[in-house]
Amino acid sequence: MQFTVTQPLLGFEKITQITLEKIDEIFMRIESPDSKEITFTLVNPFALREYSFDIPSAIQEKLEIDEKSNVLIYNIVIIQSPIENSVVNFIAPIVFNTTSKKAGQIIISDDPSLSIAEPISTFLKAK
């Protein structure tokens, strides 16, 4: 699914289009159609932990989010081997409005329980 980036991805402000591709029930991938070298693996944060925040109204406007919008939230994950060593950035989620086909990254600065590099092993259940 193709999205127009109306709220920049941090460090990649020149990217204006991204493609979202499902890997499995938990993971997705985004890449820039203009530069196939720019690819990120994303994780569904709700599959890992309790996670909630408010999307600022200015960003809701940029992404054209309203009460009828279908919104997806994903976080960038840095994949390591083994997977338990991977880390998730919970303070900078990427928000996708599948209704308007607009996306952007936001910063959650008011929640001290969130980390920029939280080990995924923290959320895996012991077997």
TORMITI-318221 format. One record per residue (C-alpha): residue number from 1; residue in three letters; chain; x, y, z. Coordinates in steps of 0.02 Angstrom, whole numbers, m for minus. Layout:
+--------+------+-------+--------+--------+--------+
: vodren : figu : vexba :     c1 :     c2 :     c3 :
+--------+------+-------+--------+--------+--------+
:    NUM :  ALA :     A :      X :      Y :      Z :
...
+--------+------+-------+--------+--------+--------+
END
This chain:
+--------+------+-------+--------+--------+--------+
: vodren : figu : vexba :     c1 :     c2 :     c3 :
+--------+------+-------+--------+--------+--------+
:      1 :  MET :     A :      0 :      0 :      0 :
:      2 :  GLN :     A :     70 :    170 :    m52 :
:      3 :  PHE :     A :     68 :    320 :     67 :
:      4 :  THR :     A :    112 :    504 :     49 :
:      5 :  VAL :     A :    222 :    560 :    193 :
:      6 :  THR :     A :    145 :    721 :    259 :
:      7 :  GLN :     A :    234 :    717 :    429 :
:      8 :  PRO :     A :    420 :    680 :    399 :
:      9 :  LEU :     A :    512 :    524 :    451 :
:     10 :  LEU :     A :    652 :    580 :    567 :
:     11 :  GLY :     A :    818 :    586 :    475 :
:     12 :  PHE :     A :    731 :    553 :    309 :
:     13 :  GLU :     A :    640 :    717 :    283 :
:     14 :  LYS :     A :    658 :    711 :     93 :
:     15 :  ILE :     A :    556 :    551 :     78 :
:     16 :  THR :     A :    381 :    596 :     18 :
:     17 :  GLN :     A :    315 :    424 :    m30 :
:     18 :  ILE :     A :    328 :    256 :     59 :
:     19 :  THR :     A :    261 :     83 :     25 :
:     20 :  LEU :     A :    195 :    m22 :    170 :
:     21 :  GLU :     A :    209 :   m210 :    148 :
:     22 :  LYS :     A :    148 :   m346 :    267 :
:     23 :  ILE :     A :    278 :   m474 :    321 :
:     24 :  ASP :     A :    168 :   m570 :    444 :
:     25 :  GLU :     A :     40 :   m535 :    580 :
:     26 :  ILE :     A :    164 :   m434 :    684 :
:     27 :  PHE :     A :    292 :   m363 :    564 :
:     28 :  MET :     A :    280 :   m244 :    415 :
:     29 :  ARG :     A :    409 :   m163 :    303 :
:     30 :  ILE :     A :    415 :     12 :    230 :
:     31 :  GLU :     A :    524 :     69 :     89 :
:     32 :  SER :     A :    541 :    222 :    m18 :
:     33 :  PRO :     A :    490 :    189 :   m199 :
:     34 :  ASP :     A :    620 :    319 :   m249 :
:     35 :  SER :     A :    762 :    234 :   m157 :
:     36 :  LYS :     A :    749 :     47 :   m127 :
:     37 :  GLU :     A :    900 :     60 :    m11 :
:     38 :  ILE :     A :    790 :    148 :    119 :
:     39 :  THR :     A :    694 :      7 :    203 :
:     40 :  PHE :     A :    633 :    m10 :    381 :
:     41 :  THR :     A :    559 :   m158 :    473 :
:     42 :  LEU :     A :    411 :   m112 :    582 :
:     43 :  VAL :     A :    325 :   m202 :    724 :
:     44 :  ASN :     A :    147 :   m191 :    788 :
:     45 :  PRO :     A :    175 :   m120 :    964 :
:     46 :  PHE :     A :      5 :   m183 :   1024 :
:     47 :  ALA :     A :     65 :   m362 :    996 :
:     48 :  LEU :     A :    206 :   m330 :   1120 :
:     49 :  ARG :     A :    140 :   m219 :   1259 :
:     50 :  GLU :     A :      7 :    m99 :   1320 :
:     51 :  TYR :     A :     34 :     57 :   1216 :
:     52 :  SER :     A :    m68 :    214 :   1201 :
:     53 :  PHE :     A :    m42 :    397 :   1160 :
:     54 :  ASP :     A :   m136 :    543 :   1086 :
:     55 :  ILE :     A :    m98 :    598 :    910 :
:     56 :  PRO :     A :    m77 :    788 :    916 :
:     57 :  SER :     A :   m214 :    883 :    823 :
:     58 :  ALA :     A :    m89 :    966 :    706 :
:     59 :  ILE :     A :    m29 :    794 :    650 :
:     60 :  GLN :     A :   m207 :    731 :    637 :
:     61 :  GLU :     A :   m237 :    873 :    514 :
:     62 :  LYS :     A :    m81 :    832 :    413 :
:     63 :  LEU :     A :   m131 :    648 :    402 :
:     64 :  GLU :     A :   m316 :    692 :    376 :
:     65 :  ILE :     A :   m367 :    586 :    525 :
:     66 :  ASP :     A :   m548 :    599 :    579 :
:     67 :  GLU :     A :   m673 :    485 :    667 :
:     68 :  LYS :     A :   m699 :    384 :    506 :
:     69 :  SER :     A :   m514 :    354 :    472 :
:     70 :  ASN :     A :   m433 :    184 :    481 :
:     71 :  VAL :     A :   m268 :    213 :    572 :
:     72 :  LEU :     A :   m122 :     93 :    592 :
:     73 :  ILE :     A :     21 :    120 :    715 :
:     74 :  TYR :     A :    190 :     36 :    693 :
:     75 :  ASN :     A :    361 :     59 :    771 :
:     76 :  ILE :     A :    532 :     41 :    693 :
:     77 :  VAL :     A :    624 :   m115 :    751 :
:     78 :  ILE :     A :    808 :   m147 :    725 :
:     79 :  ILE :     A :    817 :   m333 :    688 :
:     80 :  GLN :     A :    959 :   m429 :    767 :
:     81 :  SER :     A :   1005 :   m613 :    773 :
:     82 :  PRO :     A :    936 :   m693 :    875 :
:     83 :  ILE :     A :    770 :   m599 :    865 :
:     84 :  GLU :     A :    771 :   m577 :   1055 :
:     85 :  ASN :     A :    914 :   m452 :   1035 :
:     86 :  SER :     A :    812 :   m340 :    921 :
:     87 :  VAL :     A :    763 :   m168 :    987 :
:     88 :  VAL :     A :    604 :    m66 :    964 :
:     89 :  ASN :     A :    587 :    123 :    959 :
:     90 :  PHE :     A :    428 :    155 :   1058 :
:     91 :  ILE :     A :    445 :    346 :   1068 :
:     92 :  ALA :     A :    433 :    378 :    881 :
:     93 :  PRO :     A :    289 :    278 :    806 :
:     94 :  ILE :     A :    240 :    291 :    624 :
:     95 :  VAL :     A :     56 :    327 :    598 :
:     96 :  PHE :     A :    m31 :    269 :    439 :
:     97 :  ASN :     A :   m203 :    332 :    388 :
:     98 :  THR :     A :   m258 :    197 :    267 :
:     99 :  THR :     A :   m412 :    299 :    223 :
:    100 :  SER :     A :   m319 :    454 :    160 :
:    101 :  LYS :     A :   m159 :    358 :    115 :
:    102 :  LYS :     A :    m55 :    479 :    219 :
:    103 :  ALA :     A :     80 :    435 :    345 :
:    104 :  GLY :     A :    200 :    517 :    464 :
:    105 :  GLN :     A :    309 :    492 :    616 :
:    106 :  ILE :     A :    273 :    571 :    784 :
:    107 :  ILE :     A :    372 :    589 :    945 :
:    108 :  ILE :     A :    297 :    541 :   1112 :
:    109 :  SER :     A :    392 :    648 :   1235 :
:    110 :  ASP :     A :    279 :    641 :   1386 :
:    111 :  ASP :     A :    289 :    456 :   1433 :
:    112 :  PRO :     A :    445 :    408 :   1534 :
:    113 :  SER :     A :    399 :    223 :   1522 :
:    114 :  LEU :     A :    441 :    222 :   1335 :
:    115 :  SER :     A :    615 :    199 :   1264 :
:    116 :  ILE :     A :    702 :    233 :   1099 :
:    117 :  ALA :     A :    787 :     62 :   1102 :
:    118 :  GLU :     A :    690 :    m63 :   1206 :
:    119 :  PRO :     A :    744 :   m245 :   1188 :
:    120 :  ILE :     A :    608 :   m352 :   1112 :
:    121 :  SER :     A :    658 :   m489 :   1236 :
:    122 :  THR :     A :    573 :   m384 :   1372 :
:    123 :  PHE :     A :    405 :   m430 :   1295 :
:    124 :  LEU :     A :    433 :   m612 :   1248 :
:    125 :  LYS :     A :    348 :   m738 :   1361 :
:    126 :  ALA :     A :    459 :   m869 :   1439 :
:    127 :  LYS :     A :    417 :  m1045 :   1381 :
+--------+------+-------+--------+--------+--------+
END
